[in-house]
Amino acid sequence: MDIAAVLATNFAIILACVLLLWVICLGLKDVTPMDTFWAIGLFLMSLFTYAQTEGAEPRRMALVFISGIWGLRLGGFLFARWLSHGPDPRYVRMMEKAQAKGMSYPMATLTKVFLTQAPMLWIVSLPVQLGQFATAPAELGPLAFIGIALAAIGILFESIGDFQLARFRRDPANKGKVLDTGLWRYTRHPNYFGDACAWWGLYLIAAETMPGLFAIPGPILLTWTLMKWSGAPTLERKLTRTRPDYEAYIRRTSGFFPRPPKAG
C-alpha cells in the first residue's frame, strides 16, 4: 500500500475505535476513558502501520517498541487513576458548560471530546506512521540514536514525575499543598515535558527517512497542546484557584523546561 492509502486506513480505524469508545462512554456517563485511549491509541497507530508496510525493520521496531512502552505505561497509569479517582473534573465542567448552552450530552461528548481528539491523535502519531515506510537507510543512524536517547529520557522523566505526584497525593497531610520537590522542583509539569521529549525523540528516529521528515506536525501539535492549550493552561487555572501556594510556585518554578528554581 502507498503512503496515502495507509494513512487513510489508519485514520478510518482510529475513528472507528473512537466512535466505539464514545458509545461505551455514553453508557458510563463519563468520557474520562478517552485519556487512556489517547495514550494507547498512539501506540496502536504504530502497530496498524507496521502491519501494512515493509520499511527498514530496525527503524520500524524502534518506533513500535518505544511508542509501546510510552503508550502502555501512560495508558495504564491513566486507567488506574480513573478507577481510583473517578471522572476527570475537567471533562465534567466541559460537559456542564456545553449542556448549559443547550447541547445534548451525547452531542457534547461527541463533538467536544471524541471527534476533536481523533484527528489530533492521528496527527500526533505521524512519526510512528511515516517513519515506517522507507527501506533506506536500512540501519539506524546517529540521528535515530539521539532520538532513542531523547525518548528514553522523556519516558523516564515522565514516569518519575507521575510516581512522585501519586506518592505525594497519597499522604493526607499533603491535601491542599503544592508538590515542589523532586522533579517538580525544576518544572511544574515534568510529565508534560517527558511526553514532549518522547515524541520529539520518535520524530528524530523517523526523520532519518524522507517520509519521516514530513512527520514534524506530530510533535509540534503535541507540544503546543501540552504547553498552550489543554495541558498546562487548563490545569494551572484550576490549581491557582484551589492551591493557596500555587502562585508563588509559578513565580519560582519553570513552566515546562527543567531549570533550577528562582530564589525567593
Order of alpha helices (4+ residues) and beta strands (2+ residues): alpha-alpha-alpha-alpha-alpha-alpha-alpha-alpha-alpha-alpha-alpha-alpha-alpha
